[in-house]
Amino acid sequence: MDLCEHKSVITRRGFTLSYYVSKPNNAGPTLLLQHGFPDDARLWDGIVKHLSLYHLIIPDLLGYSDTSKPTDPTAYNYVDHTGDIVEILDAENVNKVVSVGHDFGAIIAQRLYIHHPHRVEGLILLSLGYVLPSASPPNLEKANAQFEAAFGYPAFAYHEFLLSDDAPALLRANVDRFYYAMHGAPRDWMKQIWCTRGAMSKWLRDRDWQVELRSYAQDPALRRTFEERFQRDGFEGPLCYYKAMYSSMQYDTTKDLDKDRFVVRVPTCHVTCTQDPICRPELSIAAKNGGFLPDLEEHTVDSGHWIPLEKPEGVAKLMDSFLQRRFLA
C-alpha cells in the first residue's frame, strides 16, 4: 500500500471509515477495491502495485481494522453500508467508480450498484459472482439443503458456526488456527473445513490436527499482522455481516424494488477460482439465465478462494485487460 495515502472520513452515521487512496489519474477510471471476510484493505497489497496507472480507493470496510466496528447487526444493512462508501467517494470528489470486490466485498460491490447505480460504471467480482437479491427472507437450513442437492455438500456449513454464540470468543482465542483454516494447502481443504458441519469448530479446538499452508500464506508478516489484528479487534464486528444476512434486514432493503433495478447495465467481469467450493460460478446462473447480466465476461483461475493473495499478478492482468478494453479503448 506504499503507493497510497491513508485517510479517514466520519460518516453521517457517526462511523469512522478508514481508507487508502492513490493519486488521481484522469486517464482512466477510479477503482474501488472492497475486501471480504475476514480481511481488510491490505488484502489488495499484491494487486495495487500492478494497477498503479489507475486511481485507487481501498476502504477498510465496516467492522474491520481502522474503521468503526459496531456490534449491532442493523448497522451493516446494505443501504446504509453502501451509503457510507458513497461518502468516501464524495470526500474524494469521485463521481463514478468501477466497483471491485472479493468474497463479501463482492456483495458490497454489487449492492453499491443496486442502491447507487449512478455512482458505478463497471463491476469486477472476484470469487463470488453476481447474486440476485433473495425473493424471500433467507433461511440457512434451506440454503444448505439446496447446496447438498446441487453440489453434494452444504457449502454454507461454516455459517452455522459463525452464527453461534461462542464463535467470536473461539475465533479470537484460536486466531492462529483460523489462519490455517483459511489458507490450508490441500486442494480440498476449504471444502473439508468450511463446507462440513462441525468441522470449523473441531479444527479450532483440536491442536493435534495439523495442515501445511499455501505458499503465499507462509509469509510471516502476513500471518503476524492477521493474528495481531484480530487479537486486538476481535470478531464481533465482522460476524455481524452474517447475522445481518440471516435476519430480514437485507431482504427488506430490496424487497420493494422493481426487478429492473437488478439488471446490471454496466460492463461486468467475474473471476472465479477452481479451488473455491463456496463461491461457485453456479451461484450466478439465475442472474445470467434471467437476463440480469447482459454485459458479462467470465474468467477462471486455478486458485483457492483468496485469489488476491494467491494470484495477485494474474488477477491484476485480467483486471487491467478488462479495464483497457472497456474503459480506455
N, C-alpha and C positions, 0 to 999 in steps of 0.2 A: 504493500500500500504506500510505498515511498513516493509514488507519483501524485499522491492525493493529499489534500488538506483535510484535517479532522475538524468538523464543525458540529454544532447542535442548534436546535430550534425548540422553543417551548410552544406547544400547540394550544389551540383554543380550549382543549380539554384539560390543559394543565400538565400534560406529559412532556418530558424532555425526550427528544428524538436525536440520537447520535447518528452522524453520517459522515462519509468521506466523499470528497468531490475533487475531480481533476480540473485543470484549466479548460475553460470553454474553447470549443473548436467549431467555428462557423461553417466548416466544410462538410460536416456530417451530422447525423442525428445524435441526440443525447441518449445514453443507455442508462436505465435504472436497474441495478442489479440487486435482486432480493433473495436472500438466503432462506433456507428451510430449517427444520428441526434436526438437531439441536445446535445449529451453527450460529455464526454471527457474520458481520461484514467481511471478516478475514477469510471466509470460505473462498472468496474471489481473488485472493492474493496471486495465485499462479496464473490466472487469466488476465488480470489487469495489465501486466507488463506486455502482453501480446496485443492489447487493444488501446495502446497509448495514443493512437490517432483520433480517438473518439472522446467526446465529453462524457465523463462517467459520474454517476451519483450512486453511492453504495451505502444504504442505511443499515444500522443495527435495528432490526425490526422489534416491535413492542415485545417486552419480556426478556430482552437479550442484552448482554454486555453493558455498554454505557447508556443505553436507552432505559426509560422508566419500565418498571416491572410490576404492573398492577396484578393482584391476585384474584380480582373479581372477573370471572369469565365474560361477563357482559361487556367489559372494556374491549374485548377482542372481536366484537361484531364487525363484519366486513365493511359496512357502510362507514362507520366511524374510523376504522383502521385505515381504510384507503383514503379517507378524508385527511387523516394525519399526514399521509405520504404526500398528498397534494400540497399540503402546507410547506413541505420541504421544497417541492418544485417552485412554489411561489416565492419562497425565500431566495431561491437561486435564479429567479426570473426566467424559468424554463417553461415554455408553453406546452410542448409535447415531448414525449419520450417513447423510445422502444422499451417496452416493459419486459424485463428478463427475470425469470425465476427458476429456482431449483427446489424440488420437493414441495414443502408447504409454501415456500416462496413463489412457486409456480401458481398456486391457488391465489395468493395475494396479487400476483401479476395479472392474472386473468380477471379477477374481481375488480381490479383497478380499471380495466377496460369496460366491464359491465356497468360500473357505477359512475365512471368518469370518462366516457368514450372520447370526448373532445380533447383529452389530455394524452391519448395513446395513439401513436401512429404505426406501431408494429408490436408483435409478441414473439418472444423467444422462450420456449418452455423446455427445461432440461429435466429428464427423468419422467416427471409427471406431465402428461399432455392436458389438453383442454377437456374439462369435465363439465357437462351441463349441470346447472343448479338442480338440486333434487326437486322432483314434483311432489314429494311428500316428506313429512318430518323424518329425519334419519333414524335408523334402527340398526345398531351394531350386530345384533344376533342375526337379523335378516340378511345384512350385507355379507357376513361371513358364511352364511349358508349358501348364498348365491355364488360366492367365490369358490366354495368347496365343490359346488355343482359344475362350475365352469372350468376351474383350474385344478381341482383335486386337493386343494388345501385352503385354509382360512387366511387369506392374505392380510387381514387386519387383526390377527390374533393378538399382536402386541398392543393394540388399542385397549384390549381388555385389561392388560396390566397397567398401561399409562393412566387409565381412568380410576384405578384402585386407590384407596385411601393411603396405602403405605408406599405408593410409588415415589413421591418426592423424597422422602427420607431414605428409602432403599437406594435410589439412584445416587443421591448425594454421598451416602456412606460408601458407595462402591463405584464411584465415578471412573476409577481406573478400569474396572471390569466392563463398564458400559462402553468405554472407548474401544475395547476389544470386541464387544458385541457389534459395534458399528463397522469395524474395519477388519474383521477376521478374513484370512486369506482364502480358505476353500471356496470354490465357485458356488456351492450351495449353502454357504454359511448363513447368509441372511434369511433364506427360507427356513433353515434349521432353527434359528434363534428367534426370528421376528414373526414367522408365519406358523409357528407350532404353539398350541395353547400351553401355557405354563412354562415355556422354555426360557423366556427372558428372566423371569423371577428366579428360576432354578440356576441359570447361568450366573446371575449376580451374587447369589448366596454360596455357590459351590466353587470355592477357590482351588480345588483339586482338578477342576475341569479347565484345560488349557487349549489355546489355539495360537497359531502364528498370525502375525499381522501382514496385511498387504504392504508392498514395498513403500508406497508413499507414506503410510501411517507409521512407519518405523522412525520417522523424523522425530528426534527427542523434543525439539522445540514445539512442534505441532501438538504432541501429546501433552507436554507440560502446560502449555497455555490453555488447552481444553480443560484439563483437570483443575488447574488453578481457578479458572473462570467459574466453574460450577461449584467448587468448594466455597468460593466467595458468594456467589449469587443464588445458588440453589436452583431447583427445577420448578418451583411453584408457578412462576410466570409462564414459561414455555408450555407446561402441561395444560394451561388454560385454553390453548388452541384446540385441544382435543375435547375438553369439557364443553367449550362453546360449540364445537362441531356437532356434538350429540345432544345438545339442547335444541329447542325450537328456534333459537335466535337467528342462526344463519339461514335457516329455511325462511324465516319471516322477512329477511332482507330482500328476497327475490320473489316471494310467492305471488305478489300482486303486480309484478312487472309483466308487460307484454312480452311474449316469447321472441318477438322480433329483436328485442334488446340483447338476446343471447347469440345472435348471428355475429360472428367476428368478421368485420368488413375491412380489416387491415391485414397486411402480409403477416403470415404466421409460420414459425419454424418450430418443429418439435424434434428434439434429440432424445432418443430412447436408448436404454442400456440393456445389453444381452443378459447380464447377470443380476438384474433387478427383479425379484419376484413380487414386489409390491406395486410399483408404478409401471404396470404393464401397459403396452400400447392399446390393448383391448378396451381399456377404460375410456378411450375416446371414440369408440365405434359408434355409439349412439349419436354423438355430435357430428361425426363425418357422414354417416348414413342419413341423418336428418337435414343435411344441407347447412349446418351451422358453421362450417369451416370451408368456405368457398375458395380461399386463397392459402392453402396449406402445403408446405413441403416438409418431408419427414426424412430423418437420418437415423441410422442405428450404429452405435459404437460398442465395441466389445469392452465392457467395463462393468464394475459394480455400481451400486446406487450413487456413491459420492463421486460422480464424474468430474465435477470441477476440481477435485483434489487428485484424482487418479489420471485423468487425461486432459490437463489444462490447455496444453498447446493444441491438441486436436480439436477440442471444443472451441477454442478461440478462432481457429482457422475456419471451422464451419460457420461460426457466427459472423466472422468478417466477410466470408464469401456471400452469405445471405444478405448482409447489410450493403455490400458493394453492389450487388445485382439489383436489389430492390429499392435502395435509397440514394445511391451515388452514381448510378449508370447514366 
